[in-house]
Amino acid sequence: MIPPKQNADFVCDMEKVLEVYKRPYDSDFPVVCLDESPKQLIGEIREPIKTESGKTLYDSEYVRNGVAEIYMIFEPLAGWRHIEIKDTHTRLDWAEVVSNLIETKYKDAKKVTLVEDNLSAHKPSAMYELYEPERAKKILDKIEFVFTPKHGSWLDMAESELSVLTRQCIKGRIPDKEKLKKKIEAWEEIRNQKQVKTIWRFTTSDARIKLLKLYPTIIT
């Protein structure tokens, strides 16, 4: 979804993201995208039927087993992704996912640029609720936060990777978190082995032409 009219806030944040996506790959300064999505866990009352054509038919009756929150971490130029599954979607869950990322996968990086939606749960201050001040500051000092604009989640490449995950791996009914984890881990391993990358083509110059209506009229 894109704002229907001139919006300086939108174009300012959009151009910031687009400039980040122009950067070449650098393992010392990786660009990482983060997005999250809920997955309804649904169990079967009756065994699904497999047709001769390979299609699976599910009974209209089912049982709800809660919701799992899926966090997609994606480094598009490296072709690497990692998925974390949480029970809830809070600022503390977000802080835990991000801190694990910084302290493990990117512990040797000099600075990590983190592109994500500007959601209320994405609060850097939550680090100080989880950790002692020294550790919280050390984590935050390694992150450059870049937020997509409101109505601009399409600018987050992790959202596209989540869409691929949904289509290829978790589109059907999954009864519990353990089975969800197993399916996702297998998908993640295969996709990482292939090093499936995303090269962003839409540039600031493109935006100033194709999304011209979003740019404020300059008063002279």
Backbone bond lengths (Angstrom), bond angles and torsions (degrees), N, CA, C in turn:
res aa  C-N    CA-C-N  psi(-1)  N-CA   C-N-CA  omega(-1)  CA-C   N-CA-C  phi
1 M - - - 1.459 - - 1.527 109.92 -
2 I 1.340 115.96 134.83 1.453 122.05 -179.03 1.525 109.02 -121.63
3 P 1.324 117.99 139.90 1.475 119.56 178.52 1.519 110.99 -54.92
4 P 1.332 118.97 142.24 1.465 121.94 -174.79 1.522 114.57 -81.34
5 K 1.321 117.78 -5.18 1.462 118.65 -174.61 1.527 110.26 -145.57
6 Q 1.319 115.35 -179.85 1.458 121.46 -179.60 1.528 110.86 -54.40
7 N 1.333 114.45 131.89 1.455 118.42 -174.82 1.525 109.05 -151.53
8 A 1.322 116.30 98.99 1.460 121.19 -177.22 1.525 112.01 -64.17
9 D 1.338 117.01 -37.99 1.461 120.29 179.00 1.521 110.79 -60.76
10 F 1.338 115.49 -43.26 1.460 120.16 -178.18 1.528 110.83 -63.43
11 V 1.329 117.00 -51.49 1.462 119.06 -175.28 1.533 111.48 -67.25
12 C 1.324 117.42 -33.04 1.465 120.41 177.91 1.522 110.74 -62.35
13 D 1.336 116.37 -49.41 1.470 120.26 -179.68 1.526 111.12 -69.73
14 M 1.339 116.91 -36.88 1.468 120.28 179.21 1.523 111.05 -62.46
15 E 1.328 117.01 -46.35 1.459 119.62 -177.89 1.532 111.23 -66.21
16 K 1.319 116.49 -31.01 1.468 119.44 176.67 1.534 109.92 -63.60
17 V 1.332 116.72 -43.85 1.464 120.82 178.61 1.529 110.21 -64.90
18 L 1.323 116.70 -44.97 1.466 120.62 -177.71 1.526 111.90 -62.41
19 E 1.315 117.18 -36.03 1.460 120.25 177.32 1.529 111.13 -68.27
20 V 1.326 117.12 -36.12 1.469 120.51 175.80 1.526 110.43 -62.33
21 Y 1.338 116.68 -40.43 1.460 120.42 -177.74 1.528 112.95 -70.51
22 K 1.313 118.61 -10.64 1.461 122.04 176.34 1.527 112.08 -80.41
23 R 1.314 116.80 -15.49 1.468 119.81 -175.46 1.530 111.45 -66.58
24 P 1.330 116.86 140.37 1.461 119.58 175.33 1.529 110.53 -73.59
25 Y 1.318 115.46 163.27 1.465 119.56 179.43 1.520 110.65 -63.44
26 D 1.321 116.10 133.81 1.462 122.35 177.76 1.523 107.48 -149.67
27 S 1.322 116.82 112.93 1.466 120.74 -177.13 1.521 112.43 -64.75
28 D 1.330 117.53 -21.91 1.466 120.41 177.05 1.524 111.88 -78.80
29 F 1.334 115.72 -24.86 1.466 120.96 -178.40 1.534 109.70 -133.07
30 P 1.328 117.13 64.26 1.466 120.16 -175.84 1.525 113.02 -68.75
31 V 1.325 115.13 146.80 1.461 122.39 172.35 1.519 107.34 -101.26
32 V 1.315 116.40 120.22 1.465 122.48 -174.83 1.530 108.85 -124.11
33 C 1.326 115.91 136.85 1.467 121.56 178.46 1.526 109.68 -109.08
34 L 1.313 115.23 144.39 1.468 120.87 -178.59 1.521 109.82 -133.36
35 D 1.316 115.25 135.18 1.466 120.45 174.88 1.520 108.27 -151.02
36 E 1.319 116.39 158.98 1.457 120.28 179.85 1.516 111.12 -137.36
37 S 1.343 114.70 155.85 1.451 120.33 -177.73 1.528 109.41 -154.66
38 P 1.330 117.61 142.53 1.464 119.59 177.58 1.522 111.94 -82.05
39 K 1.323 116.59 151.85 1.457 122.27 174.61 1.517 108.71 -130.83
40 Q 1.323 115.92 116.91 1.457 121.35 177.82 1.526 109.30 -70.07
41 L 1.328 117.14 126.89 1.462 122.06 178.27 1.519 108.82 -92.14
42 I 1.321 115.82 121.23 1.464 120.68 -173.42 1.523 110.03 -128.68
43 G 1.324 115.70 124.59 1.456 121.67 178.24 1.518 111.34 -100.21
44 E 1.326 115.18 157.07 1.461 120.75 -178.58 1.527 111.64 -92.84
45 I 1.312 116.25 142.30 1.461 121.99 171.28 1.529 109.12 -89.22
46 R 1.343 115.60 -37.01 1.468 121.74 176.37 1.518 109.24 -121.20
47 E 1.318 116.24 150.33 1.462 121.88 -179.11 1.529 110.51 -64.64
48 P 1.340 118.19 129.81 1.468 120.98 176.58 1.529 111.34 -61.12
49 I 1.324 116.81 152.56 1.462 122.24 -178.74 1.525 109.02 -107.30
50 K 1.323 116.15 131.91 1.465 122.23 177.86 1.523 108.30 -98.43
51 T 1.326 118.14 121.38 1.459 121.88 179.96 1.527 110.71 -82.61
52 E 1.333 115.55 168.81 1.464 120.43 179.83 1.526 111.38 -62.73
53 S 1.312 116.80 -29.01 1.465 120.94 -179.28 1.527 112.37 -78.95
54 G 1.347 115.98 -7.02 1.463 119.90 -179.66 1.510 114.60 97.17
55 K 1.309 116.58 -2.19 1.461 120.60 179.78 1.525 110.45 -78.47
56 T 1.323 117.17 141.68 1.465 122.21 179.13 1.526 109.44 -100.39
57 L 1.320 116.37 126.94 1.459 121.84 178.95 1.522 109.45 -105.63
58 Y 1.336 116.24 125.68 1.454 121.45 -179.02 1.523 110.35 -105.09
59 D 1.316 115.93 145.06 1.460 120.65 175.23 1.518 109.54 -69.92
60 S 1.331 116.07 150.40 1.463 120.19 -178.70 1.527 112.06 -70.34
61 E 1.331 117.25 -17.42 1.463 120.54 177.36 1.523 110.25 -91.96
62 Y 1.306 116.34 139.23 1.460 121.22 -179.84 1.521 108.75 -155.60
63 V 1.332 115.38 172.93 1.455 120.46 178.76 1.521 108.75 -123.54
64 R 1.316 116.81 134.40 1.460 121.58 178.79 1.532 109.75 -84.27
65 N 1.322 115.82 130.20 1.464 121.23 -179.13 1.522 112.74 -115.79
66 G 1.313 116.36 26.80 1.459 119.88 177.76 1.517 112.83 94.54
67 V 1.320 115.48 -167.03 1.464 122.01 -176.09 1.528 109.39 -131.38
68 A 1.321 115.57 138.47 1.462 121.33 172.95 1.521 108.48 -108.98
69 E 1.322 116.58 141.38 1.453 121.53 178.77 1.534 108.78 -99.83
70 I 1.323 115.87 122.36 1.457 121.89 -176.91 1.523 109.47 -102.48
71 Y 1.337 116.60 122.28 1.466 122.94 176.92 1.530 108.59 -105.18
72 M 1.318 115.79 118.44 1.459 121.23 178.03 1.522 109.86 -99.24
73 I 1.327 116.29 121.20 1.459 122.99 174.93 1.520 106.57 -110.71
74 F 1.333 117.35 122.98 1.459 120.62 -171.28 1.521 110.85 -138.29
75 E 1.327 115.53 122.78 1.463 120.93 172.67 1.527 107.23 -104.39
76 P 1.333 117.41 95.60 1.472 121.44 -168.21 1.517 115.30 -61.66
77 L 1.332 119.06 -37.54 1.461 120.65 -176.92 1.530 112.73 -79.31
78 A 1.309 117.38 -16.62 1.468 121.53 177.07 1.522 111.96 -95.67
79 G 1.327 116.97 -13.99 1.457 119.84 -177.04 1.510 112.51 68.15
80 W 1.335 114.97 35.25 1.469 120.56 -177.94 1.512 109.60 -123.37
81 R 1.321 115.33 137.73 1.462 120.67 174.73 1.521 109.43 -142.44
82 H 1.335 113.91 155.13 1.465 120.40 176.45 1.523 107.46 -144.60
83 I 1.333 115.40 139.08 1.464 120.50 -177.63 1.519 109.52 -117.03
84 E 1.316 115.22 129.80 1.468 122.25 174.16 1.528 108.20 -109.65
85 I 1.331 116.26 142.22 1.463 121.11 178.72 1.516 109.26 -118.01
86 K 1.319 115.79 127.02 1.456 122.39 -178.65 1.533 109.86 -123.47
87 D 1.320 114.75 161.14 1.466 119.73 176.95 1.526 111.74 -79.97
88 T 1.323 115.80 -28.46 1.471 120.24 -176.44 1.524 109.99 -133.82
89 H 1.334 114.48 171.45 1.464 121.23 -179.32 1.525 108.00 -126.32
90 T 1.313 115.89 82.47 1.462 121.37 -177.72 1.527 109.41 -123.81
91 R 1.326 116.17 172.28 1.463 120.06 178.21 1.526 111.13 -62.47
92 L 1.340 117.27 -31.10 1.466 120.32 179.62 1.521 111.08 -73.51
93 D 1.335 117.34 -36.31 1.464 120.16 174.41 1.526 109.63 -62.27
94 W 1.324 115.61 -46.10 1.461 120.87 178.83 1.530 110.62 -59.16
95 A 1.329 116.89 -46.93 1.463 121.42 -178.49 1.526 111.04 -61.47
96 E 1.313 116.97 -38.02 1.462 120.87 179.44 1.525 110.97 -67.29
97 V 1.334 116.66 -42.77 1.465 120.54 178.22 1.526 110.69 -61.56
98 V 1.323 116.20 -46.91 1.465 120.70 -177.40 1.530 111.26 -67.61
99 S 1.314 117.76 -43.05 1.464 120.28 -179.32 1.525 111.21 -64.71
100 N 1.330 117.66 -39.36 1.469 120.37 176.65 1.529 110.67 -61.35
101 L 1.321 115.25 -39.01 1.459 121.26 179.31 1.529 110.88 -62.25
102 I 1.319 116.15 -47.60 1.460 121.53 -176.64 1.528 111.61 -69.80
103 E 1.308 117.14 -36.77 1.466 120.67 -174.15 1.527 113.98 -88.30
104 T 1.310 118.16 -8.43 1.466 120.57 -179.99 1.527 110.89 -119.25
105 K 1.314 117.47 -79.31 1.465 122.08 -176.52 1.528 111.85 -57.44
106 Y 1.330 117.66 -42.21 1.466 120.71 -174.09 1.529 112.76 -112.76
107 K 1.300 116.55 30.46 1.468 119.56 -178.14 1.532 112.11 -64.49
108 D 1.335 118.06 -25.32 1.460 121.33 -178.99 1.527 113.17 -97.45
109 A 1.319 117.41 -4.30 1.465 120.65 179.20 1.531 109.86 -72.72
110 K 1.313 115.63 151.76 1.462 119.74 178.59 1.532 111.24 -81.65
111 K 1.328 116.58 -38.70 1.465 121.33 179.31 1.519 107.82 -155.52
112 V 1.314 116.94 137.22 1.458 122.47 177.81 1.520 108.46 -111.75
113 T 1.325 116.93 124.43 1.458 120.79 173.82 1.523 107.76 -90.42
114 L 1.328 116.83 118.80 1.460 122.08 -175.54 1.527 109.31 -109.27
115 V 1.335 115.89 112.72 1.463 122.66 178.64 1.519 108.40 -97.47
116 E 1.337 116.72 126.71 1.467 120.58 -178.23 1.514 110.25 -159.94
117 D 1.343 115.51 168.61 1.462 121.09 175.77 1.515 110.19 -67.69
118 N 1.315 115.82 151.64 1.469 120.95 178.08 1.525 109.26 -88.83
119 L 1.333 115.61 69.83 1.464 121.57 -178.48 1.521 110.88 -93.99
120 S 1.317 115.88 158.76 1.460 120.22 -179.25 1.527 111.89 -64.41
121 A 1.336 117.06 -24.95 1.467 120.56 -179.98 1.523 112.65 -80.48
122 H 1.326 117.01 -10.36 1.461 120.74 179.95 1.525 108.65 -93.12
123 K 1.319 115.34 78.10 1.457 121.49 -175.08 1.527 110.92 -117.26
124 P 1.333 117.69 107.60 1.466 119.56 177.73 1.525 113.31 -54.49
125 S 1.329 117.42 -31.40 1.464 120.23 -179.03 1.522 112.32 -63.34
126 A 1.356 117.11 -18.63 1.463 120.35 179.36 1.527 111.97 -63.40
127 M 1.340 116.60 -21.99 1.466 119.34 177.03 1.530 110.73 -58.40
128 Y 1.332 115.77 -36.28 1.462 120.18 -178.96 1.526 112.21 -74.38
129 E 1.339 116.67 -13.86 1.462 120.38 174.10 1.520 111.13 -84.66
130 L 1.320 116.62 -21.50 1.468 120.56 -179.21 1.524 113.38 -95.81
131 Y 1.346 116.37 -35.83 1.454 120.06 -169.44 1.527 112.38 -128.38
132 E 1.307 113.77 164.57 1.459 119.72 172.65 1.533 108.97 -62.64
133 P 1.348 117.60 152.46 1.466 120.38 -174.86 1.524 114.62 -52.75
134 E 1.323 117.89 -40.17 1.463 120.71 -178.04 1.530 111.19 -61.54
135 R 1.323 115.75 -44.85 1.459 119.63 -179.10 1.524 110.92 -70.16
136 A 1.319 116.92 -42.57 1.470 121.00 -180.00 1.528 110.75 -59.11
137 K 1.332 116.39 -46.19 1.467 120.33 -179.09 1.518 111.41 -66.36
138 K 1.315 117.49 -38.35 1.461 121.47 179.48 1.527 110.53 -61.61
139 I 1.311 116.44 -40.58 1.464 120.68 178.15 1.523 110.51 -66.02
140 L 1.314 116.53 -49.86 1.466 121.15 -176.48 1.515 112.52 -65.94
141 D 1.336 117.33 -32.06 1.465 120.65 179.43 1.529 112.14 -65.66
142 K 1.334 116.95 -19.51 1.463 120.72 -179.33 1.526 112.58 -92.34
143 I 1.335 117.60 1.12 1.465 120.36 -174.36 1.521 111.50 -117.45
144 E 1.322 115.47 132.67 1.461 122.29 166.57 1.526 106.25 -103.43
145 F 1.313 117.30 110.75 1.457 120.94 -179.18 1.525 110.14 -84.36
146 V 1.322 116.28 127.66 1.466 122.53 175.46 1.522 107.06 -127.70
147 F 1.328 116.37 116.11 1.462 120.97 -175.32 1.527 111.12 -102.80
148 T 1.326 115.31 136.12 1.460 119.66 174.01 1.522 109.06 -70.06
149 P 1.337 117.96 154.00 1.471 119.58 -179.88 1.525 112.02 -72.17
150 K 1.301 115.24 160.82 1.466 120.45 172.83 1.522 108.53 -58.34
151 H 1.311 117.33 135.45 1.466 124.50 -174.34 1.528 111.38 68.52
152 G 1.321 117.76 18.60 1.462 120.28 -178.88 1.509 113.11 -125.58
153 S 1.325 117.74 32.29 1.467 120.52 -178.41 1.527 111.81 -64.27
154 W 1.353 117.29 -20.65 1.462 121.12 178.17 1.534 111.67 -63.58
155 L 1.334 116.56 -15.51 1.457 121.04 178.03 1.537 112.77 -79.47
156 D 1.312 116.66 -9.47 1.463 121.94 179.77 1.527 108.46 -92.56
157 M 1.335 117.04 112.35 1.464 120.15 -176.79 1.528 112.67 -66.63
158 A 1.326 117.51 -19.48 1.470 119.55 175.85 1.517 110.91 -67.45
159 E 1.334 117.01 -28.00 1.469 120.00 176.94 1.523 110.43 -64.97
160 S 1.319 117.27 -40.71 1.464 121.04 177.56 1.527 111.07 -65.53
161 E 1.330 116.01 -39.24 1.465 119.68 179.08 1.527 111.15 -68.01
162 L 1.317 116.87 -34.69 1.467 120.59 174.10 1.522 110.96 -63.05
163 S 1.320 116.10 -38.26 1.462 120.74 178.51 1.527 110.83 -63.24
164 V 1.332 116.65 -40.00 1.468 120.82 177.18 1.531 110.09 -64.97
165 L 1.323 116.52 -44.00 1.465 121.16 177.36 1.525 110.94 -56.39
166 T 1.313 116.25 -45.23 1.468 120.80 -178.68 1.520 111.02 -62.63
167 R 1.333 117.08 -47.50 1.465 120.97 -177.41 1.528 111.95 -66.60
168 Q 1.328 117.13 -41.95 1.455 120.71 -172.05 1.520 114.51 -88.36
169 C 1.335 117.12 -20.60 1.464 117.94 -166.37 1.526 115.29 -131.83
170 I 1.320 118.57 -41.97 1.466 119.22 -168.50 1.530 113.29 -126.27
171 K 1.328 116.28 27.53 1.459 119.80 -177.21 1.527 112.59 -68.82
172 G 1.326 117.40 -36.43 1.453 121.32 -176.66 1.515 113.63 -82.45
173 R 1.307 115.93 -171.28 1.463 121.50 179.62 1.526 110.60 -75.24
174 I 1.312 115.47 134.38 1.464 122.18 176.75 1.531 107.10 -129.79
175 P 1.326 118.78 125.65 1.466 120.62 -168.51 1.522 116.35 -78.88
176 D 1.341 117.85 -29.28 1.464 118.41 -174.31 1.524 110.94 -151.55
177 K 1.321 115.31 169.80 1.457 121.13 -174.50 1.520 112.13 -67.58
178 E 1.321 118.41 -34.42 1.457 121.06 -178.81 1.530 111.35 -65.02
179 K 1.318 117.12 -43.39 1.463 119.87 178.12 1.525 110.63 -68.46
180 L 1.319 116.20 -35.59 1.462 119.91 175.77 1.526 110.31 -61.28
181 K 1.329 117.28 -45.15 1.468 121.85 -179.99 1.527 111.08 -60.50
182 K 1.329 117.17 -44.83 1.459 120.95 -178.10 1.525 111.40 -62.50
183 K 1.324 116.34 -43.11 1.456 120.48 179.51 1.529 110.58 -64.26
184 I 1.320 115.86 -44.02 1.461 120.35 -177.94 1.525 111.35 -68.81
185 E 1.323 117.62 -40.26 1.469 120.75 179.41 1.526 111.15 -61.58
186 A 1.331 116.25 -40.15 1.469 119.82 179.22 1.528 110.24 -66.42
187 W 1.324 116.69 -43.54 1.469 121.03 178.06 1.519 111.12 -62.52
188 E 1.322 116.40 -44.84 1.467 121.93 -179.43 1.531 111.17 -60.60
189 E 1.322 116.74 -44.22 1.461 120.92 -178.39 1.526 111.24 -62.49
190 I 1.327 116.64 -45.47 1.468 120.44 -179.31 1.522 110.95 -64.52
191 R 1.320 116.18 -44.42 1.473 120.19 -177.17 1.532 111.07 -68.09
192 N 1.323 117.34 -35.65 1.457 120.53 177.25 1.528 111.77 -71.49
193 Q 1.323 116.93 -36.21 1.467 120.35 176.79 1.525 110.60 -61.05
194 K 1.318 115.72 -37.31 1.466 120.63 178.99 1.527 111.93 -80.20
195 Q 1.344 116.36 -11.07 1.465 122.56 -177.96 1.539 111.32 51.11
196 V 1.303 114.99 52.06 1.467 120.50 -179.95 1.528 108.93 -68.99
197 K 1.330 116.23 116.32 1.458 121.87 -176.07 1.528 111.01 -105.41
198 T 1.310 115.49 166.81 1.459 121.70 172.26 1.519 108.46 -127.78
199 I 1.328 115.95 123.04 1.460 121.58 176.74 1.526 107.47 -104.91
200 W 1.321 116.68 117.54 1.470 121.75 -176.73 1.521 109.39 -79.38
201 R 1.335 117.07 125.62 1.464 121.90 -175.64 1.521 113.61 -103.98
202 F 1.312 117.59 -23.87 1.468 121.21 -175.26 1.525 109.29 -77.84
203 T 1.325 117.38 118.60 1.456 121.97 -173.04 1.528 112.40 -107.76
204 T 1.315 114.86 173.45 1.462 120.31 175.83 1.524 110.73 -61.02
205 S 1.321 117.36 -40.41 1.471 121.04 177.75 1.520 110.97 -61.42
206 D 1.334 116.48 -40.87 1.470 120.35 176.92 1.524 110.54 -62.19
207 A 1.328 115.75 -43.48 1.465 120.11 -177.44 1.519 111.29 -62.13
208 R 1.322 117.40 -38.84 1.465 121.06 -177.45 1.523 112.83 -70.58
209 I 1.324 115.55 -13.40 1.471 120.29 175.62 1.527 110.25 -100.38
210 K 1.339 116.22 -55.80 1.467 120.82 -173.05 1.522 113.05 -74.65
211 L 1.330 116.71 -26.91 1.471 120.48 -179.56 1.527 110.62 -115.07
212 L 1.314 115.48 32.61 1.462 120.94 -176.06 1.533 112.41 -55.90
213 K 1.322 116.91 -35.57 1.470 120.03 -176.86 1.525 112.85 -63.44
214 L 1.347 116.56 -17.93 1.463 119.55 -179.74 1.527 111.95 -82.43
215 Y 1.308 116.54 -16.81 1.469 119.96 -176.63 1.538 110.03 -84.04
216 P 1.326 116.22 133.29 1.473 119.73 -179.12 1.530 111.28 -61.10
217 T 1.322 115.30 147.83 1.448 121.46 173.39 1.528 109.24 -76.68
218 I 1.316 116.06 127.12 1.449 120.22 -177.47 1.527 110.39 -80.32
219 I 1.305 115.93 126.47 1.464 121.18 179.13 1.520 109.10 -92.18
220 T 1.342 116.06 122.93 1.473 120.57 -179.32 1.530 110.70 -116.18
